[in-house]
């Protein structure tokens, strides 16, 4: 089970219209009908296809603490393609487990199902009594709850990351390490080239110019060639890093 997204906002009516609407490309369908249906939580009625009632309840709760910014918490949960189809009751129990794990079980919340494989959870971080759920470490706790749900229902274990950007971090570390190594090589080669030049100048000080001899000695300063090769390696490493980052963005 993947925690596809966690967001915060302030307009419960908008999220209700989105979840119970057809979606941007008519992708929201449940039981062969457009839009989502309420299957869990402590708001609305099971099977509701209209979110006006629960959105109004969320709005009323948030008004008890109007100074709280972004009081609406929204998460989407998705089963793996290889998982079996979970029943509404199983999703409902999974949602209750997550509510208790994260600590919002006593706040107004609702679960809306789309299709066979995913659900949405919408929570008011402010209770009817004005108590605030701060959602601290919500993603980490949600992932822990998801792992427990997977174990309970025999679902595929999804890889756990903090967020999409975090998933790219290991690759970024590799690229950064490669760039630093290449830069260190260039620095060492540059120093070696400078030392070779100084040694050659000392050795030839006072001697007459011998341009022809210089041209016939391609191995006179091998460090210079090594510096050029190091620069080529750095350029190739950076080009590879750029291609890797482009692939990550396309995923």
SETIFI-901536 format. One line per 10 residues: number of its first residue (from 0); their letters; for each residue x, y, z of N, C-alpha, C. Coordinates in Angstrom, 3 decimals. Example, Ala and Ser with C-alpha at 12.3 -4.5 7.8 and 13.67 -1.06 7.14 Angstrom:
SETIFI-901536
0> AS> 13.190:-5.690:7.800:12.300:-4.500:7.800:13.200:-3.300:7.800; 12.850:-2.250:7.080:13.670:-1.060:7.140:12.900:0.030:7.870
end
This chain:
SETIFI-901536
0> XXXXXXXXXX> 0.854:-1.194:0.000:0.000:0.000:0.000:0.885:1.238:0.000; 0.584:2.147:-0.887:1.391:3.355:-1.034:0.625:4.554:-0.495; 1.319:5.382:0.315:0.779:6.680:0.700:1.100:7.610:-0.464; 0.147:7.752:-1.385:0.449:8.453:-2.628:0.715:9.932:-2.405; -0.049:10.554:-1.512:0.119:11.989:-1.320:-0.514:12.413:-0.006; 0.113:13.376:0.657:-0.466:14.023:1.832:-0.392:15.527:1.604; -1.532:16.202:1.714:-1.574:17.647:1.517:-2.418:18.295:2.608; -2.283:19.614:2.734:-3.101:20.390:3.667:-3.716:21.563:2.914; -4.943:21.914:3.311:-5.623:23.015:2.660:-6.615:23.672:3.587; -7.486:24.492:3.011:-8.420:25.248:3.841:-9.839:25.265:3.286
10> XXXXXXXXXX> -10.094:24.546:2.177:-11.397:24.617:1.519:-12.003:23.218:1.389; -12.735:22.761:2.403:-13.319:21.417:2.344:-14.307:21.242:1.206; -14.999:22.319:0.817:-15.942:22.205:-0.286:-15.267:21.843:-1.594; -14.069:22.383:-1.814:-13.342:22.097:-3.052:-12.904:20.641:-3.111; -12.366:20.139:-2.002:-11.905:18.750:-2.004:-13.087:17.796:-2.116; -14.225:18.147:-1.508:-15.417:17.302:-1.622:-15.905:17.248:-3.065; -15.938:18.408:-3.719:-16.373:18.446:-5.116:-15.439:17.632:-6.001; -14.155:17.680:-5.701:-13.183:16.920:-6.492:-13.356:15.420:-6.283; -13.455:14.991:-5.023:-13.525:13.559:-4.734:-14.819:12.929:-5.233; -15.910:13.672:-5.195:-17.191:13.123:-5.643:-17.501:13.476:-7.097
20> XXXXXXXXXX> -16.599:14.204:-7.734:-16.769:14.540:-9.141:-16.107:13.513:-10.042; -16.184:13.715:-11.354:-15.650:12.732:-12.304:-14.137:12.747:-12.439; -13.473:13.772:-11.892:-12.030:13.881:-12.056:-11.671:14.671:-13.297; -10.383:14.899:-13.481:-9.926:15.706:-14.608:-10.125:14.997:-15.941; -10.066:13.661:-15.914:-10.213:12.897:-17.160:-11.202:11.754:-16.967; -12.243:11.997:-16.182:-13.259:10.984:-15.887:-12.666:9.727:-15.261; -11.584:9.930:-14.486:-10.932:8.779:-13.860:-11.565:8.387:-12.532; -12.425:9.254:-11.991:-13.069:8.953:-10.713:-14.345:8.149:-10.958; -14.282:6.854:-10.673:-15.446:5.994:-10.836:-15.442:4.966:-9.711; -16.644:4.636:-9.275:-16.781:3.580:-8.272:-18.103:2.870:-8.509
30> XXXXXXXXXX> -18.042:1.543:-8.522:-19.222:0.722:-8.807:-19.898:1.174:-10.110; -19.048:1.422:-11.116:-19.493:1.755:-12.468:-20.221:3.097:-12.560; -20.046:3.923:-11.560:-20.677:5.249:-11.581:-19.604:6.319:-11.407; -19.798:7.493:-12.001:-18.799:8.565:-11.854:-18.696:9.032:-10.409; -17.507:9.490:-10.048:-17.291:10.038:-8.710:-17.006:8.973:-7.674; -16.704:9.446:-6.452:-16.400:8.535:-5.362:-17.573:8.378:-4.417; -17.435:7.415:-3.494:-18.484:7.149:-2.512:-17.876:7.093:-1.125; -18.613:7.582:-0.133:-18.180:7.517:1.262:-18.234:6.065:1.732; -17.133:5.586:2.317:-17.126:4.218:2.842:-16.663:4.155:4.292; -16.200:5.258:4.870:-15.702:5.195:6.241:-15.536:6.562:6.857
40> XXXXXXXXXX> -15.066:6.562:8.098:-14.898:7.795:8.844:-16.041:8.001:9.809; -16.152:9.216:10.345:-17.232:9.518:11.280:-18.138:10.637:10.765; -18.066:10.902:9.452:-18.924:11.908:8.822:-19.680:11.272:7.660; -20.808:11.861:7.312:-21.561:11.374:6.170:-22.157:10.004:6.418; -22.778:9.479:5.399:-23.369:8.153:5.471:-22.696:7.253:4.454; -22.556:5.988:4.797:-21.928:5.049:3.886:-22.693:5.012:2.564; -21.943:5.142:1.479:-22.549:5.132:0.156:-22.880:6.500:-0.388; -22.731:7.555:0.427:-23.020:8.910:-0.056:-22.185:9.229:-1.289; -22.841:9.785:-2.300:-22.156:10.196:-3.523:-21.986:11.706:-3.596; -22.498:12.399:-2.616:-22.421:13.855:-2.577:-21.686:14.267:-1.310
50> XXXXXXXXXX> -20.679:15.125:-1.453:-19.864:15.504:-0.302:-20.280:16.781:0.384; -21.411:17.350:-0.007:-21.809:18.634:0.577:-21.981:18.551:2.089; -22.589:17.463:2.563:-22.880:17.350:3.996:-21.597:17.247:4.806; -20.697:16.352:4.406:-19.477:16.210:5.211:-18.557:17.417:5.062; -18.579:18.064:3.915:-17.782:19.286:3.759:-18.297:20.372:4.698; -19.606:20.445:4.857:-20.193:21.431:5.762:-19.809:21.139:7.207; -19.776:19.852:7.573:-19.365:19.479:8.929:-17.898:19.830:9.175; -17.052:19.590:8.196:-15.638:19.953:8.334:-15.479:21.461:8.477; -16.222:22.188:7.678:-16.137:23.650:7.721:-16.568:24.183:9.086; -17.618:23.592:9.644:-18.095:24.034:10.959:-17.045:23.784:12.031
60> XXXXXXXXXX> -16.351:22.648:11.938:-15.310:22.343:12.920:-14.146:23.322:12.804; -13.720:23.627:11.593:-12.568:24.523:11.422:-12.871:25.930:11.922; -14.134:26.329:11.920:-14.486:27.682:12.351:-14.369:27.868:13.861; -14.205:26.778:14.605:-13.997:26.933:16.047:-12.599:27.456:16.354; -11.682:27.342:15.377:-10.321:27.872:15.553:-9.881:28.482:14.226; -10.428:29.634:13.912:-10.178:30.227:12.603:-8.740:30.702:12.420; -7.976:30.779:13.511:-6.580:31.203:13.375:-5.682:30.077:12.862; -6.185:28.844:12.848:-5.384:27.714:12.380:-5.318:27.740:10.857; -4.110:27.763:10.322:-3.926:27.782:8.877:-3.984:26.362:8.316; -4.548:26.238:7.135:-4.646:24.955:6.437:-5.172:23.850:7.361
70> XXXXXXXXXX> -6.393:23.983:7.840:-6.912:23.018:8.807:-7.391:21.701:8.198; -7.418:21.595:6.873:-7.903:20.378:6.224:-6.716:19.522:5.790; -6.703:18.274:6.256:-5.628:17.315:5.944:-6.186:16.272:4.997; -5.450:15.966:3.938:-5.933:15.037:2.909:-4.823:14.060:2.550; -5.156:12.777:2.552:-4.197:11.743:2.150:-4.874:10.797:1.168; -4.111:10.304:0.209:-4.614:9.282:-0.711:-3.795:8.016:-0.529; -4.481:6.885:-0.469:-3.860:5.580:-0.246:-4.172:4.692:-1.441; -3.173:3.969:-1.901:-3.355:3.136:-3.091:-2.765:1.751:-2.860; -3.527:0.734:-3.244:-3.027:-0.633:-3.180:-2.161:-0.919:-4.401; -1.274:-1.907:-4.272:-0.417:-2.282:-5.393:-1.252:-2.972:-6.472
80> XXXXXXXXXX> -0.856:-2.861:-7.740:-1.620:-3.505:-8.819:-1.770:-5.009:-8.630; -0.791:-5.632:-7.983:-0.843:-7.085:-7.797:-1.672:-7.509:-6.591; -2.103:-6.550:-5.764:-2.892:-6.890:-4.576:-4.310:-7.286:-4.972; -4.924:-8.071:-4.116:-6.328:-8.419:-4.319:-7.196:-7.186:-4.065; -8.426:-7.262:-4.505:-9.362:-6.155:-4.298:-9.845:-6.168:-2.854; -9.618:-5.070:-2.142:-10.086:-4.964:-0.763:-11.555:-4.560:-0.750; -12.295:-5.113:0.186:-13.697:-4.743:0.333:-13.806:-3.374:0.990; -14.992:-2.786:0.930:-15.211:-1.513:1.611:-14.945:-1.651:3.104; -15.352:-2.775:3.683:-15.156:-2.987:5.120:-13.671:-3.051:5.463; -12.873:-3.689:4.606:-11.432:-3.768:4.862:-10.787:-2.394:4.745
90> XXXXXXXXXX> -11.165:-1.631:3.730:-10.640:-0.274:3.615:-11.062:0.572:4.814; -12.315:0.374:5.249:-12.822:1.140:6.393:-12.000:0.836:7.642; -11.727:-0.449:7.877:-10.919:-0.830:9.039:-9.494:-0.298:8.909; -8.953:-0.340:7.689:-7.606:0.195:7.466:-7.577:1.691:7.759; -8.634:2.394:7.345:-8.703:3.826:7.621:-8.801:4.127:9.104; -9.561:3.313:9.833:-9.674:3.511:11.273:-8.339:3.258:11.959; -7.615:2.235:11.499:-6.292:1.948:12.065:-5.350:3.124:11.844; -5.395:3.696:10.649:-4.525:4.838:10.363:-4.917:6.045:11.208; -6.223:6.259:11.390:-6.681:7.382:12.213:-6.158:7.261:13.638; -6.204:6.052:14.181:-5.725:5.844:15.548:-4.208:5.951:15.618
100> XXXXXXXXXX> -3.531:5.495:14.575:-2.070:5.546:14.558:-1.573:6.989:14.477; -2.258:7.813:13.694:-1.823:9.200:13.526:-2.413:10.121:14.580; -3.520:9.709:15.200:-4.062:10.493:16.304:-5.209:11.420:15.976; -5.898:11.213:14.847:-7.020:12.094:14.507:-8.371:11.379:14.625; -8.408:10.233:15.303:-9.641:9.443:15.340:-10.818:10.185:15.960; -10.549:11.161:16.833:-11.626:11.924:17.470:-11.922:13.241:16.762; -11.298:13.449:15.624:-11.566:14.633:14.809:-12.512:14.249:13.673; -13.224:15.198:13.108:-14.091:14.886:11.974:-13.264:14.389:10.785; -13.615:13.222:10.269:-12.893:12.710:9.105:-13.795:11.803:8.284; -13.433:11.642:7.026:-14.238:10.848:6.105:-13.306:10.114:5.154
110> XXXXXXXXXX> -13.740:8.937:4.695:-12.988:8.173:3.699:-13.858:8.012:2.457; -13.289:8.375:1.305:-13.994:8.288:0.023:-13.228:7.329:-0.880; -13.966:6.407:-1.494:-13.310:5.403:-2.341:-13.489:5.736:-3.814; -12.395:5.514:-4.570:-12.403:5.620:-6.029:-11.963:4.283:-6.603; -12.750:3.679:-7.417:-12.334:2.463:-8.095:-12.029:1.325:-7.145; -11.268:0.356:-7.657:-10.979:-0.841:-6.877:-9.752:-0.702:-5.993; -8.884:0.271:-6.297:-7.556:0.196:-5.697:-7.154:1.362:-4.816; -7.973:2.417:-4.676:-7.492:3.516:-3.845:-8.626:4.282:-3.170; -8.244:4.944:-2.071:-9.188:5.716:-1.263:-8.549:7.049:-0.900; -9.392:7.968:-0.438:-8.941:9.273:0.045:-9.454:9.471:1.463
120> XXXXXXXXXX> -8.618:10.066:2.303:-8.996:10.388:3.675:-8.908:11.903:3.839; -9.973:12.508:4.335:-10.012:13.956:4.557:-10.343:14.200:6.021; -9.535:15.022:6.686:-9.642:15.224:8.131:-9.663:16.718:8.435; -10.472:17.103:9.423:-10.355:18.447:9.990:-9.351:18.383:11.131; -8.285:19.150:11.026:-7.290:19.151:12.097:-7.819:19.835:13.355; -8.966:20.479:13.225:-9.616:21.117:14.370:-10.883:20.335:14.704; -11.030:19.930:15.950:-12.227:19.193:16.361:-13.385:20.151:16.616; -14.573:19.569:16.838:-15.736:20.410:17.143:-15.550:21.177:18.442; -14.678:20.666:19.314:-14.391:21.331:20.589:-13.231:22.315:20.491; -12.665:22.479:19.294:-11.576:23.426:19.113:-10.200:22.859:19.387
130> XXXXXXXXXX> -10.096:21.547:19.598:-8.779:20.933:19.806:-8.084:20.747:18.457; -6.769:20.933:18.457:-6.011:20.915:17.203:-5.148:19.662:17.115; -5.260:18.981:15.995:-4.332:17.893:15.662:-3.247:18.499:14.774; -2.010:18.460:15.253:-0.921:19.161:14.568:-0.288:18.351:13.439; -0.624:17.078:13.331:-0.127:16.240:12.227:1.393:16.185:12.179; 2.025:16.168:13.332:3.491:16.090:13.362:3.948:14.705:12.899; 4.962:14.687:12.062:5.530:13.444:11.525:4.437:12.581:10.898; 3.481:13.226:10.244:2.346:12.482:9.707:2.749:11.477:8.641; 3.708:11.836:7.783:4.083:10.907:6.716:4.767:9.662:7.290; 5.658:9.861:8.227:6.342:8.706:8.828:5.342:7.797:9.530
140> XXXXXXXXXX> 4.429:8.384:10.293:3.437:7.582:11.005:2.484:6.885:10.032; 2.138:7.567:8.945:1.260:6.956:7.950:1.934:5.766:7.286; 3.227:5.875:7.038:3.943:4.751:6.444:4.008:3.567:7.404; 4.211:3.854:8.688:4.209:2.776:9.681:2.854:2.086:9.703; 1.788:2.876:9.689:0.443:2.304:9.674:0.210:1.492:8.407; 0.697:1.978:7.268:0.526:1.263:6.005:1.215:-0.093:6.048; 2.401:-0.149:6.638:3.107:-1.423:6.763:2.307:-2.400:7.614; 1.736:-1.927:8.696:0.923:-2.786:9.564:-0.332:-3.271:8.840; -0.931:-2.404:8.029:-2.110:-2.799:7.255:-1.735:-3.853:6.218; -0.593:-3.666:5.570:-0.120:-4.660:4.601:0.048:-6.021:5.259
150> XXXXXXXXXX> 0.643:-6.038:6.440:0.845:-7.301:7.150:-0.487:-7.929:7.542; -1.428:-7.116:7.971:-2.718:-7.632:8.427:-3.510:-8.272:7.289; -3.458:-7.651:6.108:-4.277:-8.128:4.996:-3.482:-8.893:3.939; -2.216:-9.143:4.201:-1.409:-9.905:3.260:-1.169:-9.185:1.948; -0.960:-7.877:2.020:-0.735:-7.084:0.817:0.753:-6.969:0.516; 1.051:-6.568:-0.711:2.445:-6.384:-1.116:3.082:-5.263:-0.310; 4.318:-5.508:0.145:5.046:-4.501:0.911:5.596:-3.448:-0.051; 5.145:-2.218:0.129:5.622:-1.123:-0.724:6.898:-0.530:-0.139; 7.829:-0.055:-0.983:9.023:0.626:-0.456:8.628:1.879:0.274; 9.348:2.187:1.353:9.008:3.328:2.189:10.003:4.456:1.986
160> XXXXXXXXXX> 9.507:5.640:1.594:10.317:6.853:1.500:9.531:7.988:2.108; 10.213:9.057:2.510:9.536:10.203:3.124:8.653:10.926:2.117; 9.138:11.103:0.880:8.364:11.758:-0.154:9.038:11.492:-1.494; 8.427:12.024:-2.587:8.980:11.772:-3.913:10.389:12.299:-4.045; 10.644:13.485:-3.488:11.988:14.055:-3.577:12.985:13.223:-2.792; 12.531:12.673:-1.646:13.435:11.851:-0.842:13.869:10.623:-1.622; 12.937:10.078:-2.434:13.262:8.882:-3.198:14.392:9.142:-4.180; 14.554:10.376:-4.591:15.620:10.697:-5.533:16.935:10.985:-4.827; 16.913:11.133:-3.512:18.098:11.551:-2.778:19.282:10.604:-2.945; 19.093:9.252:-2.853:20.257:8.379:-3.013:20.969:8.602:-4.336
170> XXXXXXXXXX> 20.206:8.744:-5.446:20.836:8.991:-6.732:21.558:10.331:-6.724; 20.963:11.329:-6.089:21.606:12.639:-6.018:22.916:12.559:-5.263; 22.928:11.755:-4.189:24.165:11.589:-3.434:25.252:10.955:-4.294; 24.875:9.969:-5.119:25.856:9.317:-5.987:26.428:10.318:-6.974; 25.550:11.090:-7.596:26.007:12.079:-8.575:26.918:13.100:-7.919; 26.504:13.594:-6.750:27.316:14.593:-6.050:28.684:14.022:-5.696; 28.705:12.750:-5.246:29.977:12.118:-4.893:30.880:11.992:-6.114; 30.282:11.599:-7.261:31.072:11.475:-8.484:31.655:12.820:-8.903; 30.861:13.866:-8.778:31.346:15.186:-9.158:32.482:15.636:-8.253; 32.351:15.381:-6.945:33.407:15.769:-6.016:34.696:15.003:-6.301
180> XXXXXXXXXX> 34.559:13.705:-6.607:35.749:12.919:-6.926:36.430:13.450:-8.183; 35.624:13.777:-9.190:36.198:14.302:-10.428:36.889:15.636:-10.193; 36.271:16.491:-9.382:36.875:17.787:-9.072:38.174:17.620:-8.292; 38.210:16.634:-7.384:39.441:16.383:-6.632:40.549:15.893:-7.562; 40.171:15.037:-8.517:41.158:14.555:-9.489:41.714:15.721:-10.298; 40.822:16.619:-10.723:41.280:17.778:-11.490:42.228:18.640:-10.669; 41.892:18.827:-9.389:42.745:19.638:-8.525:44.130:19.016:-8.396; 44.160:17.697:-8.184:45.447:17.013:-8.036:46.250:17.078:-9.331; 45.564:16.898:-10.474:46.265:16.949:-11.751:46.810:18.349:-12.023; 46.050:19.362:-11.664:46.509:20.739:-11.858:47.750:21.020:-11.027
190> XXXXXXXXXX> 47.720:20.566:-9.764:48.886:20.749:-8.905:50.101:20.022:-9.467; 49.876:18.799:-9.978:50.989:18.040:-10.548:51.557:18.741:-11.774; 50.664:19.319:-12.583:51.129:20.029:-13.774:51.961:21.246:-13.395; 51.518:21.985:-12.387:52.269:23.153:-11.932:53.640:22.741:-11.419; 53.676:21.666:-10.653:54.960:21.191:-10.132:55.882:20.759:-11.267; 55.305:20.104:-12.291:56.125:19.667:-13.423:56.705:20.867:-14.166; 55.881:21.906:-14.336:56.371:23.104:-15.013:57.505:23.755:-14.233; 57.310:23.865:-12.905:58.339:24.486:-12.080:59.635:23.686:-12.135; 59.513:22.356:-12.064:60.716:21.519:-12.112:61.424:21.655:-13.455; 60.651:21.721:-14.521:61.250:21.859:-15.842:61.942:23.208:-15.997
200> XXXXXXXXXX> 61.297:24.268:-15.467:61.902:25.594:-15.555:63.208:25.652:-14.785; 63.254:25.002:-13.614:64.491:24.978:-12.833:65.567:24.210:-13.583; 65.170:23.080:-14.184:66.155:22.237:-14.862:66.715:22.896:-16.111; 65.921:23.735:-16.763:66.362:24.332:-18.032:66.785:25.779:-17.885; 66.820:26.270:-16.637:67.182:27.668:-16.422:68.612:27.920:-16.933; 68.772:28.965:-17.718:70.090:29.325:-18.235:70.429:28.648:-19.526; 69.609:27.686:-19.994:69.894:27.011:-21.245:69.276:27.778:-22.403; 69.861:27.613:-23.578:69.338:28.281:-24.772:68.022:27.636:-25.161; 67.097:28.424:-25.731:65.822:27.858:-26.181:66.049:26.765:-27.191; 65.260:25.757:-27.128:65.376:24.641:-28.061:63.973:24.240:-28.487
210> XXXXXXXXXX> 63.348:25.099:-29.340:61.961:24.873:-29.717:61.791:23.563:-30.462; 62.776:23.256:-31.340:62.646:22.013:-32.096:62.674:20.820:-31.169; 63.550:20.898:-30.153:63.646:19.780:-29.220:62.356:19.624:-28.437; 61.749:20.785:-28.076:60.497:20.709:-27.318:59.425:20.030:-28.141; 59.372:20.388:-29.443:58.330:19.816:-30.279:58.521:18.330:-30.489; 59.741:17.826:-30.339:59.991:16.404:-30.555:59.920:15.612:-29.268; 59.447:16.253:-28.154:59.364:15.541:-26.869:57.920:15.614:-26.353; 57.000:14.797:-26.883:55.594:14.841:-26.456:55.390:14.383:-25.031; 56.365:13.691:-24.455:56.210:13.213:-23.070:56.855:14.166:-22.068; 57.145:15.382:-22.523:57.874:16.305:-21.661:57.091:16.637:-20.396
220> XXXXXXXXXX> 55.785:16.872:-20.528:54.974:17.221:-19.362:53.716:16.341:-19.339; 53.842:15.103:-18.941:52.677:14.198:-18.949:51.565:14.680:-18.038; 51.881:15.443:-17.001:50.834:15.911:-16.075:49.843:16.819:-16.778; 50.303:17.559:-17.801:49.395:18.438:-18.533:48.338:17.614:-19.251; 48.787:16.512:-19.878:47.818:15.646:-20.552:46.870:15.013:-19.540; 47.386:14.637:-18.383:46.530:14.047:-17.348:45.474:15.044:-16.885; 45.854:16.310:-16.806:44.886:17.347:-16.424:43.766:17.426:-17.452; 44.115:17.374:-18.727:43.102:17.429:-19.774:42.176:16.226:-19.704; 42.757:15.044:-19.438:41.934:13.840:-19.318:40.993:13.937:-18.128; 41.487:14.515:-17.031:40.631:14.678:-15.844:39.468:15.605:-16.148
230> XXXXXXXXXX> 39.740:16.677:-16.892:38.666:17.602:-17.257:37.612:16.905:-18.104; 38.077:16.006:-19.009:37.122:15.247:-19.823:36.265:14.338:-18.954; 36.876:13.722:-17.939:36.107:12.840:-17.048:35.055:13.625:-16.282; 35.416:14.819:-15.834:34.448:15.665:-15.111:33.280:16.027:-16.022; 33.602:16.403:-17.251:32.536:16.759:-18.186:31.596:15.585:-18.415; 32.150:14.376:-18.596:31.305:13.200:-18.819:30.461:12.878:-17.595; 31.049:13.036:-16.399:30.300:12.766:-15.163:29.129:13.718:-15.019; 29.360:14.999:-15.336:28.269:15.974:-15.223:27.186:15.719:-16.261; 27.583:15.324:-17.478:26.577:14.999:-18.485:25.740:13.807:-18.061; 26.386:12.782:-17.456:25.654:11.613:-16.965:24.711:11.996:-15.840
240> XXXXXXXXXX> 25.182:12.883:-14.940:24.331:13.336:-13.830:23.110:14.056:-14.357; 23.306:14.885:-15.383:22.173:15.609:-15.959:21.169:14.645:-16.571; 21.667:13.591:-17.269:20.743:12.605:-17.848:19.990:11.855:-16.768; 20.685:11.491:-15.669:20.026:10.779:-14.562:18.931:11.628:-13.945; 19.209:12.927:-13.736:18.199:13.818:-13.148:16.996:13.965:-14.065; 17.255:14.017:-15.410:16.140:14.116:-16.357:15.261:12.878:-16.279; 15.889:11.690:-16.139:15.101:10.456:-16.025:14.269:10.457:-14.761; 14.844:10.951:-13.637:14.100:11.006:-12.369:12.878:11.897:-12.492; 13.024:13.041:-13.175:11.890:13.953:-13.320:10.795:13.361:-14.189; 11.192:12.477:-15.153:10.191:11.882:-16.044:9.408:10.772:-15.388
250> X> 9.924:10.241:-14.251:9.238:9.114:-13.605:7.966:9.564:-12.919
end
